[in-house]
Amino acid sequence: MKNNEWLDDVAETCTVTLNVLQKKAEERGKLTHADQTMTNLCLGYLYLLNVCDENHLFDNSSVSGLTEIIKQKTTIH
């Protein structure tokens, strides 16, 4: 499996997980701390994957390129 396929598989897992957690929150009225942590982790992964895709960082195997893009263009809260 190529790296981009693996990254896409993880993104799909995150999307499914977020859907499950949303349904769980709707049924129970809130998320547990563990569920909120997983939500944040999935959202963070999807956000960073999007930043990498938008800046074509997977076209270039330079890790320093990713670091510079994040420093220059992105504020992470």
All heavy atoms as a GROMACS GRO file, in nm:
protein
  610
    1MET      N    1   0.085  -0.118   0.000
    1MET     CA    2   0.000   0.000   0.000
    1MET      C    3   0.090   0.124   0.000
    1MET      O    4   0.183   0.134   0.078
    1MET     CB    5  -0.090  -0.002   0.123
    1MET     CG    6  -0.181   0.119   0.134
    1MET     SD    7  -0.294   0.116   0.276
    1MET     CE    8  -0.407  -0.011   0.226
    2LYS      N    9   0.058   0.218  -0.086
    2LYS     CA   10   0.134   0.342  -0.095
    2LYS      C   11   0.097   0.434   0.020
    2LYS      O   12  -0.012   0.423   0.078
    2LYS     CB   13   0.105   0.412  -0.227
    2LYS     CG   14   0.152   0.335  -0.348
    2LYS     CD   15   0.118   0.411  -0.473
    2LYS     CE   16   0.158   0.332  -0.596
    2LYS     NZ   17   0.122   0.401  -0.718
    3ASN      N   18   0.187   0.528   0.051
    3ASN     CA   19   0.161   0.622   0.161
    3ASN      C   20   0.031   0.699   0.143
    3ASN      O   21  -0.046   0.716   0.238
    3ASN     CB   22   0.277   0.720   0.177
    3ASN     CG   23   0.394   0.660   0.249
    3ASN    OD1   24   0.381   0.556   0.313
    3ASN    ND2   25   0.508   0.723   0.238
    4ASN      N   26   0.006   0.748   0.020
    4ASN     CA   27  -0.116   0.827   0.000
    4ASN      C   28  -0.241   0.742   0.019
    4ASN      O   29  -0.343   0.792   0.066
    4ASN     CB   30  -0.115   0.897  -0.136
    4ASN     CG   31  -0.106   0.803  -0.253
    4ASN    OD1   32  -0.063   0.689  -0.240
    4ASN    ND2   33  -0.147   0.850  -0.369
    5GLU      N   34  -0.236   0.613  -0.014
    5GLU     CA   35  -0.350   0.524   0.009
    5GLU      C   36  -0.370   0.504   0.159
    5GLU      O   37  -0.484   0.504   0.207
    5GLU     CB   38  -0.328   0.390  -0.060
    5GLU     CG   39  -0.331   0.398  -0.210
    5GLU     CD   40  -0.292   0.267  -0.276
    5GLU    OE1   41  -0.258   0.170  -0.206
    5GLU    OE2   42  -0.294   0.263  -0.401
    6TRP      N   43  -0.262   0.488   0.232
    6TRP     CA   44  -0.270   0.470   0.376
    6TRP      C   45  -0.327   0.595   0.442
    6TRP      O   46  -0.414   0.587   0.528
    6TRP     CB   47  -0.131   0.439   0.432
    6TRP     CG   48  -0.130   0.424   0.581
    6TRP    CD1   49  -0.173   0.317   0.652
    6TRP    CD2   50  -0.087   0.521   0.676
    6TRP    NE1   51  -0.157   0.340   0.787
    6TRP    CE2   52  -0.104   0.465   0.804
    6TRP    CE3   53  -0.034   0.650   0.666
    6TRP    CZ2   54  -0.073   0.534   0.919
    6TRP    CZ3   55  -0.002   0.717   0.782
    6TRP    CH2   56  -0.022   0.659   0.906
    7LEU      N   57  -0.280   0.712   0.399
    7LEU     CA   58  -0.331   0.838   0.454
    7LEU      C   59  -0.480   0.853   0.425
    7LEU      O   60  -0.556   0.898   0.512
    7LEU     CB   61  -0.253   0.956   0.396
    7LEU     CG   62  -0.106   0.964   0.435
    7LEU    CD1   63  -0.035   1.070   0.351
    7LEU    CD2   64  -0.090   0.991   0.583
    8ASP      N   65  -0.522   0.815   0.305
    8ASP     CA   66  -0.664   0.822   0.270
    8ASP      C   67  -0.746   0.723   0.353
    8ASP      O   68  -0.859   0.754   0.394
    8ASP     CB   69  -0.685   0.796   0.121
    8ASP     CG   70  -0.637   0.911   0.034
    8ASP    OD1   71  -0.619   1.023   0.086
    8ASP    OD2   72  -0.617   0.887  -0.086
    9ASP      N   73  -0.692   0.605   0.379
    9ASP     CA   74  -0.761   0.507   0.463
    9ASP      C   75  -0.779   0.561   0.605
    9ASP      O   76  -0.885   0.544   0.666
    9ASP     CB   77  -0.686   0.374   0.468
    9ASP     CG   78  -0.702   0.293   0.341
    9ASP    OD1   79  -0.790   0.327   0.257
    9ASP    OD2   80  -0.628   0.195   0.325
   10VAL      N   81  -0.676   0.626   0.658
   10VAL     CA   82  -0.686   0.684   0.792
   10VAL      C   83  -0.790   0.796   0.791
   10VAL      O   84  -0.870   0.809   0.885
   10VAL     CB   85  -0.549   0.735   0.842
   10VAL    CG1   86  -0.563   0.807   0.975
   10VAL    CG2   87  -0.452   0.618   0.857
   11ALA      N   88  -0.791   0.878   0.685
   11ALA     CA   89  -0.890   0.986   0.674
   11ALA      C   90  -1.032   0.928   0.672
   11ALA      O   91  -1.123   0.982   0.736
   11ALA     CB   92  -0.863   1.068   0.549
   12GLU      N   93  -1.052   0.818   0.600
   12GLU     CA   94  -1.183   0.755   0.596
   12GLU      C   95  -1.222   0.703   0.734
   12GLU      O   96  -1.337   0.718   0.778
   12GLU     CB   97  -1.184   0.642   0.495
   12GLU     CG   98  -1.320   0.578   0.478
   12GLU     CD   99  -1.322   0.470   0.371
   12GLU    OE1  100  -1.240   0.474   0.278
   12GLU    OE2  101  -1.407   0.380   0.382
   13THR      N  102  -1.128   0.643   0.804
   13THR     CA  103  -1.154   0.595   0.940
   13THR      C  104  -1.192   0.711   1.032
   13THR      O  105  -1.285   0.700   1.112
   13THR     CB  106  -1.031   0.521   0.996
   13THR    OG1  107  -1.004   0.408   0.912
   13THR    CG2  108  -1.052   0.475   1.139
   14CYS      N  109  -1.122   0.823   1.017
   14CYS     CA  110  -1.155   0.942   1.097
   14CYS      C  111  -1.296   0.992   1.067
   14CYS      O  112  -1.370   1.027   1.158
   14CYS     CB  113  -1.054   1.054   1.071
   14CYS     SG  114  -0.895   1.028   1.148
   15THR      N  115  -1.332   0.994   0.940
   15THR     CA  116  -1.464   1.041   0.901
   15THR      C  117  -1.574   0.952   0.958
   15THR      O  118  -1.673   1.000   1.014
   15THR     CB  119  -1.474   1.049   0.747
   15THR    OG1  120  -1.373   1.137   0.699
   15THR    CG2  121  -1.610   1.100   0.703
   16VAL      N  122  -1.555   0.822   0.948
   16VAL     CA  123  -1.652   0.727   1.004
   16VAL      C  124  -1.660   0.744   1.156
   16VAL      O  125  -1.768   0.747   1.214
   16VAL     CB  126  -1.616   0.582   0.966
   16VAL    CG1  127  -1.699   0.481   1.044
   16VAL    CG2  128  -1.632   0.561   0.816
   17THR      N  129  -1.545   0.757   1.220
   17THR     CA  130  -1.541   0.775   1.365
   17THR      C  131  -1.615   0.901   1.407
   17THR      O  132  -1.693   0.901   1.503
   17THR     CB  133  -1.395   0.780   1.415
   17THR    OG1  134  -1.332   0.656   1.381
   17THR    CG2  135  -1.387   0.802   1.564
   18LEU      N  136  -1.593   1.010   1.334
   18LEU     CA  137  -1.663   1.135   1.365
   18LEU      C  138  -1.814   1.121   1.350
   18LEU      O  139  -1.891   1.174   1.432
   18LEU     CB  140  -1.611   1.249   1.277
   18LEU     CG  141  -1.470   1.297   1.311
   18LEU    CD1  142  -1.418   1.390   1.202
   18LEU    CD2  143  -1.466   1.366   1.447
   19ASN      N  144  -1.858   1.048   1.249
   19ASN     CA  145  -2.002   1.024   1.231
   19ASN      C  146  -2.060   0.944   1.346
   19ASN      O  147  -2.168   0.976   1.397
   19ASN     CB  148  -2.030   0.954   1.098
   19ASN     CG  149  -2.012   1.045   0.979
   19ASN    OD1  150  -2.034   1.166   0.988
   19ASN    ND2  151  -1.973   0.988   0.866
   20VAL      N  152  -1.989   0.841   1.389
   20VAL     CA  153  -2.034   0.759   1.502
   20VAL      C  154  -2.042   0.845   1.629
   20VAL      O  155  -2.140   0.838   1.704
   20VAL     CB  156  -1.940   0.638   1.523
   20VAL    CG1  157  -1.968   0.568   1.656
   20VAL    CG2  158  -1.952   0.540   1.407
   21LEU      N  159  -1.938   0.926   1.652
   21LEU     CA  160  -1.936   1.010   1.772
   21LEU      C  161  -2.046   1.116   1.769
   21LEU      O  162  -2.105   1.149   1.873
   21LEU     CB  163  -1.799   1.074   1.789
   21LEU     CG  164  -1.686   0.976   1.824
   21LEU    CD1  165  -1.551   1.045   1.819
   21LEU    CD2  166  -1.709   0.912   1.960
   22GLN      N  167  -2.077   1.168   1.651
   22GLN     CA  168  -2.184   1.266   1.640
   22GLN      C  169  -2.319   1.203   1.675
   22GLN      O  170  -2.398   1.260   1.749
   22GLN     CB  171  -2.189   1.326   1.500
   22GLN     CG  172  -2.298   1.430   1.484
   22GLN     CD  173  -2.300   1.493   1.347
   22GLN    OE1  174  -2.211   1.473   1.267
   22GLN    NE2  175  -2.403   1.570   1.319
   23LYS      N  176  -2.343   1.083   1.623
   23LYS     CA  177  -2.468   1.013   1.655
   23LYS      C  178  -2.476   0.983   1.804
   23LYS      O  179  -2.582   0.996   1.866
   23LYS     CB  180  -2.478   0.884   1.573
   23LYS     CG  181  -2.506   0.908   1.427
   23LYS     CD  182  -2.509   0.778   1.349
   23LYS     CE  183  -2.523   0.809   1.200
   23LYS     NZ  184  -2.515   0.688   1.118
   24LYS      N  185  -2.364   0.944   1.861
   24LYS     CA  186  -2.358   0.913   2.004
   24LYS      C  187  -2.391   1.038   2.086
   24LYS      O  188  -2.467   1.032   2.182
   24LYS     CB  189  -2.218   0.862   2.038
   24LYS     CG  190  -2.202   0.807   2.176
   24LYS     CD  191  -2.060   0.748   2.188
   24LYS     CE  192  -2.032   0.695   2.325
   24LYS     NZ  193  -1.896   0.640   2.337
   25ALA      N  194  -2.336   1.153   2.045
   25ALA     CA  195  -2.362   1.278   2.115
   25ALA      C  196  -2.509   1.318   2.103
   25ALA      O  197  -2.569   1.367   2.199
   25ALA     CB  198  -2.273   1.389   2.061
   26GLU      N  199  -2.568   1.296   1.987
   26GLU     CA  200  -2.709   1.329   1.967
   26GLU      C  201  -2.798   1.241   2.054
   26GLU      O  202  -2.898   1.289   2.109
   26GLU     CB  203  -2.746   1.312   1.819
   26GLU     CG  204  -2.686   1.419   1.730
   26GLU     CD  205  -2.702   1.391   1.582
   26GLU    OE1  206  -2.761   1.286   1.545
   26GLU    OE2  207  -2.656   1.473   1.501
   27GLU      N  208  -2.763   1.114   2.067
   27GLU     CA  209  -2.843   1.021   2.148
   27GLU      C  210  -2.830   1.050   2.297
   27GLU      O  211  -2.926   1.043   2.372
   27GLU     CB  212  -2.800   0.877   2.121
   27GLU     CG  213  -2.838   0.828   1.984
   27GLU     CD  214  -2.775   0.693   1.951
   27GLU    OE1  215  -2.705   0.634   2.036
   27GLU    OE2  216  -2.796   0.645   1.837
   28ARG      N  217  -2.708   1.082   2.341
   28ARG     CA  218  -2.682   1.100   2.485
   28ARG      C  219  -2.685   1.246   2.530
   28ARG      O  220  -2.685   1.273   2.649
   28ARG     CB  221  -2.547   1.040   2.520
   28ARG     CG  222  -2.542   0.891   2.498
   28ARG     CD  223  -2.412   0.834   2.542
   28ARG     NE  224  -2.409   0.689   2.517
   28ARG     CZ  225  -2.306   0.614   2.542
   28ARG    NH1  226  -2.195   0.666   2.589
   28ARG    NH2  227  -2.311   0.485   2.518
   29GLY      N  228  -2.679   1.336   2.433
   29GLY     CA  229  -2.681   1.478   2.468
   29GLY      C  230  -2.545   1.539   2.496
   29GLY      O  231  -2.533   1.659   2.512
   30LYS      N  232  -2.441   1.456   2.504
   30LYS     CA  233  -2.305   1.506   2.525
   30LYS      C  234  -2.204   1.398   2.493
   30LYS      O  235  -2.239   1.281   2.477
   30LYS     CB  236  -2.286   1.555   2.668
   30LYS     CG  237  -2.295   1.447   2.773
   30LYS     CD  238  -2.269   1.503   2.912
   30LYS     CE  239  -2.266   1.389   3.013
   30LYS     NZ  240  -2.225   1.436   3.144
   31LEU      N  241  -2.078   1.438   2.485
   31LEU     CA  242  -1.968   1.344   2.462
   31LEU      C  243  -1.891   1.324   2.592
   31LEU      O  244  -1.876   1.416   2.672
   31LEU     CB  245  -1.872   1.399   2.356
   31LEU     CG  246  -1.920   1.404   2.212
   31LEU    CD1  247  -1.815   1.470   2.125
   31LEU    CD2  248  -1.950   1.264   2.161
   32THR      N  249  -1.840   1.203   2.608
   32THR     CA  250  -1.750   1.178   2.721
   32THR      C  251  -1.616   1.245   2.691
   32THR      O  252  -1.589   1.286   2.577
   32THR     CB  253  -1.725   1.027   2.740
   32THR    OG1  254  -1.655   0.977   2.626
   32THR    CG2  255  -1.856   0.951   2.762
   33HIS      N  256  -1.531   1.254   2.791
   33HIS     CA  257  -1.398   1.312   2.771
   33HIS      C  258  -1.321   1.233   2.666
   33HIS      O  259  -1.256   1.291   2.579
   33HIS     CB  260  -1.322   1.315   2.904
   33HIS     CG  261  -1.182   1.367   2.890
   33HIS    ND1  262  -1.155   1.499   2.866
   33HIS    CD2  263  -1.063   1.304   2.894
   33HIS    CE1  264  -1.024   1.516   2.856
   33HIS    NE2  265  -0.966   1.398   2.873
   34ALA      N  266  -1.330   1.100   2.672
   34ALA     CA  267  -1.260   1.016   2.574
   34ALA      C  268  -1.314   1.039   2.433
   34ALA      O  269  -1.237   1.046   2.337
   34ALA     CB  270  -1.275   0.868   2.613
   35ASP      N  271  -1.446   1.053   2.421
   35ASP     CA  272  -1.506   1.079   2.290
   35ASP      C  273  -1.464   1.216   2.236
   35ASP      O  274  -1.436   1.230   2.118
   35ASP     CB  275  -1.659   1.072   2.298
   35ASP     CG  276  -1.711   0.932   2.321
   35ASP    OD1  277  -1.636   0.835   2.298
   35ASP    OD2  278  -1.828   0.919   2.362
   36GLN      N  279  -1.457   1.315   2.323
   36GLN     CA  280  -1.414   1.448   2.280
   36GLN      C  281  -1.268   1.447   2.238
   36GLN      O  282  -1.230   1.510   2.139
   36GLN     CB  283  -1.435   1.551   2.393
   36GLN     CG  284  -1.408   1.694   2.348
   36GLN     CD  285  -1.499   1.737   2.235
   36GLN    OE1  286  -1.621   1.731   2.246
   36GLN    NE2  287  -1.440   1.782   2.125
   37THR      N  288  -1.186   1.371   2.309
   37THR     CA  289  -1.046   1.357   2.272
   37THR      C  290  -1.032   1.293   2.135
   37THR      O  291  -0.954   1.339   2.051
   37THR     CB  292  -0.970   1.275   2.378
   37THR    OG1  293  -0.978   1.344   2.504
   37THR    CG2  294  -0.825   1.255   2.342
   38MET      N  295  -1.109   1.188   2.110
   38MET     CA  296  -1.105   1.121   1.979
   38MET      C  297  -1.155   1.215   1.870
   38MET      O  298  -1.099   1.219   1.759
   38MET     CB  299  -1.188   0.993   1.982
   38MET     CG  300  -1.183   0.916   1.853
   38MET     SD  301  -1.017   0.869   1.799
   38MET     CE  302  -0.976   0.745   1.919
   39THR      N  303  -1.259   1.292   1.899
   39THR     CA  304  -1.309   1.390   1.803
   39THR      C  305  -1.200   1.490   1.767
   39THR      O  306  -1.176   1.518   1.649
   39THR     CB  307  -1.432   1.464   1.861
   39THR    OG1  308  -1.536   1.370   1.883
   39THR    CG2  309  -1.480   1.574   1.768
   40ASN      N  310  -1.132   1.543   1.867
   40ASN     CA  311  -1.025   1.639   1.843
   40ASN      C  312  -0.911   1.578   1.763
   40ASN      O  313  -0.856   1.642   1.673
   40ASN     CB  314  -0.973   1.695   1.975
   40ASN     CG  315  -1.074   1.781   2.046
   40ASN    OD1  316  -1.169   1.829   1.986
   40ASN    ND2  317  -1.054   1.799   2.175
   41LEU      N  318  -0.877   1.455   1.794
   41LEU     CA  319  -0.770   1.385   1.722
   41LEU      C  320  -0.806   1.367   1.575
   41LEU      O  321  -0.726   1.396   1.485
   41LEU     CB  322  -0.742   1.250   1.788
   41LEU     CG  323  -0.634   1.165   1.726
   41LEU    CD1  324  -0.499   1.234   1.738
   41LEU    CD2  325  -0.630   1.029   1.794
   42CYS      N  326  -0.927   1.321   1.548
   42CYS     CA  327  -0.972   1.301   1.410
   42CYS      C  328  -0.979   1.433   1.334
   42CYS      O  329  -0.934   1.440   1.219
   42CYS     CB  330  -1.108   1.232   1.408
   42CYS     SG  331  -1.103   1.058   1.457
   43LEU      N  332  -1.034   1.535   1.396
   43LEU     CA  333  -1.042   1.665   1.330
   43LEU      C  334  -0.904   1.721   1.302
   43LEU      O  335  -0.880   1.778   1.194
   43LEU     CB  336  -1.124   1.763   1.415
   43LEU     CG  337  -1.273   1.736   1.423
   43LEU    CD1  338  -1.339   1.829   1.524
   43LEU    CD2  339  -1.339   1.751   1.286
   44GLY      N  340  -0.812   1.706   1.396
   44GLY     CA  341  -0.676   1.753   1.376
   44GLY      C  342  -0.608   1.681   1.261
   44GLY      O  343  -0.541   1.742   1.178
   45TYR      N  344  -0.626   1.550   1.254
   45TYR     CA  345  -0.567   1.474   1.144
   45TYR      C  346  -0.622   1.519   1.010
   45TYR      O  347  -0.547   1.544   0.916
   45TYR     CB  348  -0.592   1.324   1.162
   45TYR     CG  349  -0.542   1.244   1.044
   45TYR    CD1  350  -0.408   1.210   1.035
   45TYR    CD2  351  -0.628   1.209   0.940
   45TYR    CE1  352  -0.360   1.140   0.925
   45TYR    CE2  353  -0.580   1.140   0.830
   45TYR     CZ  354  -0.447   1.107   0.822
   45TYR     OH  355  -0.399   1.040   0.713
   46LEU      N  356  -0.754   1.531   1.001
   46LEU     CA  357  -0.815   1.571   0.875
   46LEU      C  358  -0.772   1.712   0.835
   46LEU      O  359  -0.748   1.740   0.717
   46LEU     CB  360  -0.968   1.561   0.885
   46LEU     CG  361  -1.022   1.419   0.898
   46LEU    CD1  362  -1.171   1.422   0.928
   46LEU    CD2  363  -0.994   1.338   0.772
   47TYR      N  364  -0.761   1.801   0.933
   47TYR     CA  365  -0.717   1.937   0.906
   47TYR      C  366  -0.574   1.938   0.851
   47TYR      O  367  -0.546   2.001   0.749
   47TYR     CB  368  -0.726   2.021   1.033
   47TYR     CG  369  -0.668   2.159   1.016
   47TYR    CD1  370  -0.736   2.256   0.945
   47TYR    CD2  371  -0.544   2.190   1.070
   47TYR    CE1  372  -0.682   2.382   0.928
   47TYR    CE2  373  -0.489   2.316   1.053
   47TYR     CZ  374  -0.560   2.412   0.982
   47TYR     OH  375  -0.505   2.535   0.964
   48LEU      N  376  -0.483   1.869   0.918
   48LEU     CA  377  -0.344   1.866   0.873
   48LEU      C  378  -0.329   1.796   0.738
   48LEU      O  379  -0.248   1.838   0.654
   48LEU     CB  380  -0.255   1.802   0.978
   48LEU     CG  381  -0.232   1.886   1.102
   48LEU    CD1  382  -0.153   1.807   1.206
   48LEU    CD2  383  -0.161   2.015   1.069
   49LEU      N  384  -0.406   1.692   0.714
   49LEU     CA  385  -0.403   1.625   0.585
   49LEU      C  386  -0.447   1.722   0.475
   49LEU      O  387  -0.386   1.729   0.368
   49LEU     CB  388  -0.493   1.501   0.586
   49LEU     CG  389  -0.496   1.419   0.458
   49LEU    CD1  390  -0.357   1.362   0.426
   49LEU    CD2  391  -0.598   1.307   0.470
   50ASN      N  392  -0.549   1.801   0.504
   50ASN     CA  393  -0.596   1.901   0.408
   50ASN      C  394  -0.489   2.007   0.381
   50ASN      O  395  -0.466   2.044   0.266
   50ASN     CB  396  -0.725   1.966   0.459
   50ASN     CG  397  -0.782   2.062   0.358
   50ASN    OD1  398  -0.809   2.025   0.245
   50ASN    ND2  399  -0.801   2.185   0.399
   51VAL      N  400  -0.422   2.056   0.485
   51VAL     CA  401  -0.314   2.154   0.468
   51VAL      C  402  -0.203   2.096   0.380
   51VAL      O  403  -0.154   2.162   0.289
   51VAL     CB  404  -0.257   2.199   0.605
   51VAL    CG1  405  -0.128   2.278   0.589
   51VAL    CG2  406  -0.359   2.280   0.682
   52CYS      N  407  -0.168   1.972   0.406
   52CYS     CA  408  -0.064   1.906   0.326
   52CYS      C  409  -0.107   1.891   0.181
   52CYS      O  410  -0.029   1.917   0.089
   52CYS     CB  411  -0.031   1.770   0.385
   52CYS     SG  412   0.051   1.778   0.544
   53ASP      N  413  -0.231   1.850   0.160
   53ASP     CA  414  -0.282   1.834   0.023
   53ASP      C  415  -0.286   1.967  -0.051
   53ASP      O  416  -0.244   1.977  -0.166
   53ASP     CB  417  -0.421   1.771   0.023
   53ASP     CG  418  -0.420   1.623   0.051
   53ASP    OD1  419  -0.313   1.560   0.038
   53ASP    OD2  420  -0.526   1.570   0.087
   54GLU      N  421  -0.336   2.071   0.015
   54GLU     CA  422  -0.345   2.203  -0.048
   54GLU      C  423  -0.209   2.258  -0.089
   54GLU      O  424  -0.199   2.332  -0.186
   54GLU     CB  425  -0.413   2.303   0.045
   54GLU     CG  426  -0.561   2.285   0.057
   54GLU     CD  427  -0.624   2.384   0.152
   54GLU    OE1  428  -0.553   2.460   0.220
   54GLU    OE2  429  -0.749   2.385   0.159
   55ASN      N  430  -0.107   2.223  -0.014
   55ASN     CA  431   0.027   2.275  -0.040
   55ASN      C  432   0.115   2.173  -0.113
   55ASN      O  433   0.236   2.193  -0.123
   55ASN     CB  434   0.091   2.320   0.091
   55ASN     CG  435   0.022   2.442   0.146
   55ASN    OD1  436   0.042   2.552   0.098
   55ASN    ND2  437  -0.065   2.422   0.245
   56HIS      N  438   0.054   2.066  -0.162
   56HIS     CA  439   0.123   1.964  -0.241
   56HIS      C  440   0.246   1.908  -0.171
   56HIS      O  441   0.347   1.879  -0.234
   56HIS     CB  442   0.161   2.020  -0.379
   56HIS     CG  443   0.046   2.083  -0.449
   56HIS    ND1  444  -0.052   2.009  -0.510
   56HIS    CD2  445   0.011   2.213  -0.464
   56HIS    CE1  446  -0.142   2.092  -0.562
   56HIS    NE2  447  -0.106   2.216  -0.536
   57LEU      N  448   0.236   1.894  -0.040
   57LEU     CA  449   0.352   1.847   0.036
   57LEU      C  450   0.380   1.699   0.016
   57LEU      O  451   0.490   1.654   0.042
   57LEU     CB  452   0.333   1.877   0.184
   57LEU     CG  453   0.335   2.025   0.218
   57LEU    CD1  454   0.312   2.046   0.366
   57LEU    CD2  455   0.465   2.089   0.176
   58PHE      N  456   0.283   1.625  -0.032
   58PHE     CA  457   0.308   1.483  -0.056
   58PHE      C  458   0.368   1.460  -0.193
   58PHE      O  459   0.410   1.350  -0.225
   58PHE     CB  460   0.181   1.401  -0.036
   58PHE     CG  461   0.131   1.410   0.106
   58PHE    CD1  462   0.003   1.456   0.133
   58PHE    CD2  463   0.211   1.373   0.212
   58PHE    CE1  464  -0.044   1.464   0.263
   58PHE    CE2  465   0.166   1.381   0.343
   58PHE     CZ  466   0.038   1.427   0.368
   59ASP      N  467   0.374   1.566  -0.274
   59ASP     CA  468   0.444   1.557  -0.402
   59ASP      C  469   0.594   1.566  -0.380
   59ASP      O  470   0.672   1.527  -0.463
   59ASP     CB  471   0.400   1.671  -0.495
   59ASP     CG  472   0.252   1.662  -0.530
   59ASP    OD1  473   0.194   1.552  -0.515
   59ASP    OD2  474   0.196   1.764  -0.570
   60ASN      N  475   0.631   1.621  -0.267
   60ASN     CA  476   0.771   1.640  -0.231
   60ASN      C  477   0.791   1.571  -0.097
   60ASN      O  478   0.716   1.593  -0.004
   60ASN     CB  479   0.799   1.790  -0.218
   60ASN     CG  480   0.942   1.820  -0.180
   60ASN    OD1  481   1.019   1.730  -0.150
   60ASN    ND2  482   0.977   1.944  -0.180
   61SER      N  483   0.892   1.489  -0.085
   61SER     CA  484   0.912   1.412   0.038
   61SER      C  485   0.981   1.493   0.146
   61SER      O  486   1.027   1.439   0.245
   61SER     CB  487   0.992   1.286   0.008
   61SER     OG  488   1.118   1.320  -0.044
   62SER      N  489   0.986   1.623   0.132
   62SER     CA  490   1.055   1.708   0.228
   62SER      C  491   0.971   1.732   0.353
   62SER      O  492   0.867   1.797   0.348
   62SER     CB  493   1.089   1.842   0.164
   62SER     OG  494   1.134   1.933   0.260
   63VAL      N  495   1.015   1.680   0.466
   63VAL     CA  496   0.947   1.705   0.592
   63VAL      C  497   0.965   1.849   0.635
   63VAL      O  498   0.875   1.911   0.691
   63VAL     CB  499   0.999   1.608   0.702
   63VAL    CG1  500   0.942   1.643   0.837
   63VAL    CG2  501   0.968   1.465   0.665
   64SER      N  502   1.079   1.908   0.605
   64SER     CA  503   1.102   2.048   0.642
   64SER      C  504   1.005   2.139   0.569
   64SER      O  505   0.966   2.243   0.620
   64SER     CB  506   1.247   2.089   0.613
   64SER     OG  507   1.275   2.080   0.476
   65GLY      N  508   0.962   2.101   0.448
   65GLY     CA  509   0.863   2.179   0.375
   65GLY      C  510   0.733   2.187   0.452
   65GLY      O  511   0.672   2.294   0.461
   66LEU      N  512   0.689   2.077   0.509
   66LEU     CA  513   0.568   2.076   0.590
   66LEU      C  514   0.582   2.167   0.710
   66LEU      O  515   0.494   2.247   0.740
   66LEU     CB  516   0.537   1.933   0.636
   66LEU     CG  517   0.425   1.917   0.738
   66LEU    CD1  518   0.294   1.969   0.683
   66LEU    CD2  519   0.412   1.772   0.778
   67THR      N  520   0.693   2.158   0.778
   67THR     CA  521   0.716   2.242   0.896
   67THR      C  522   0.710   2.389   0.860
   67THR      O  523   0.647   2.468   0.931
   67THR     CB  524   0.853   2.208   0.960
   67THR    OG1  525   0.855   2.068   0.989
   67THR    CG2  526   0.877   2.288   1.086
   68GLU      N  527   0.771   2.428   0.751
   68GLU     CA  528   0.772   2.568   0.710
   68GLU      C  529   0.633   2.616   0.671
   68GLU      O  530   0.594   2.727   0.706
   68GLU     CB  531   0.871   2.590   0.595
   68GLU     CG  532   1.015   2.580   0.638
   68GLU     CD  533   1.050   2.672   0.755
   68GLU    OE1  534   1.016   2.792   0.750
   68GLU    OE2  535   1.110   2.622   0.852
   69ILE      N  536   0.558   2.534   0.601
   69ILE     CA  537   0.421   2.572   0.562
   69ILE      C  538   0.336   2.596   0.687
   69ILE      O  539   0.263   2.694   0.696
   69ILE     CB  540   0.356   2.462   0.475
   69ILE    CG1  541   0.427   2.449   0.342
   69ILE    CG2  542   0.207   2.488   0.455
   69ILE    CD1  543   0.401   2.558   0.243
   70ILE      N  544   0.344   2.506   0.782
   70ILE     CA  545   0.265   2.520   0.904
   70ILE      C  546   0.303   2.646   0.979
   70ILE      O  547   0.218   2.721   1.025
   70ILE     CB  548   0.279   2.394   0.994
   70ILE    CG1  549   0.207   2.277   0.926
   70ILE    CG2  550   0.222   2.419   1.132
   70ILE    CD1  551   0.227   2.145   0.994
   71LYS      N  552   0.432   2.674   0.989
   71LYS     CA  553   0.478   2.795   1.059
   71LYS      C  554   0.430   2.922   0.989
   71LYS      O  555   0.392   3.018   1.053
   71LYS     CB  556   0.630   2.797   1.068
   71LYS     CG  557   0.686   2.702   1.169
   71LYS     CD  558   0.838   2.712   1.171
   71LYS     CE  559   0.902   2.613   1.264
   71LYS     NZ  560   1.049   2.620   1.256
   72GLN      N  561   0.434   2.924   0.858
   72GLN     CA  562   0.404   3.043   0.781
   72GLN      C  563   0.254   3.069   0.763
   72GLN      O  564   0.210   3.183   0.767
   72GLN     CB  565   0.467   3.036   0.642
   72GLN     CG  566   0.617   3.040   0.644
   72GLN     CD  567   0.675   3.011   0.505
   72GLN    OE1  568   0.604   3.004   0.407
   72GLN    NE2  569   0.806   2.990   0.500
   73LYS      N  570   0.177   2.966   0.742
   73LYS     CA  571   0.040   2.985   0.695
   73LYS      C  572  -0.068   2.938   0.790
   73LYS      O  573  -0.185   2.955   0.763
   73LYS     CB  574   0.020   2.912   0.562
   73LYS     CG  575   0.108   2.964   0.452
   73LYS     CD  576   0.077   2.896   0.322
   73LYS     CE  577   0.164   2.951   0.211
   73LYS     NZ  578   0.129   2.897   0.081
   74THR      N  579  -0.032   2.875   0.898
   74THR     CA  580  -0.130   2.809   0.980
   74THR      C  581  -0.118   2.846   1.126
   74THR      O  582  -0.008   2.848   1.180
   74THR     CB  583  -0.116   2.655   0.965
   74THR    OG1  584  -0.117   2.622   0.827
   74THR    CG2  585  -0.228   2.583   1.035
   75THR      N  586  -0.230   2.875   1.186
   75THR     CA  587  -0.235   2.895   1.330
   75THR      C  588  -0.313   2.777   1.388
   75THR      O  589  -0.427   2.756   1.351
   75THR     CB  590  -0.305   3.026   1.366
   75THR    OG1  591  -0.236   3.133   1.304
   75THR    CG2  592  -0.307   3.048   1.517
   76ILE      N  593  -0.249   2.702   1.474
   76ILE     CA  594  -0.314   2.588   1.537
   76ILE      C  595  -0.344   2.625   1.681
   76ILE      O  596  -0.258   2.666   1.756
   76ILE     CB  597  -0.224   2.463   1.531
   76ILE    CG1  598  -0.196   2.426   1.388
   76ILE    CG2  599  -0.290   2.346   1.606
   76ILE    CD1  600  -0.100   2.311   1.371
   77HIS      N  601  -0.471   2.611   1.719
   77HIS     CA  602  -0.514   2.648   1.854
   77HIS      C  603  -0.519   2.528   1.941
   77HIS      O  604  -0.563   2.427   1.909
   77HIS     CB  605  -0.651   2.714   1.850
   77HIS     CG  606  -0.652   2.838   1.770
   77HIS    ND1  607  -0.660   2.960   1.827
   77HIS    CD2  608  -0.641   2.859   1.636
   77HIS    CE1  609  -0.659   3.052   1.731
   77HIS    NE2  610  -0.649   2.992   1.615
   0.00000   0.00000   0.00000
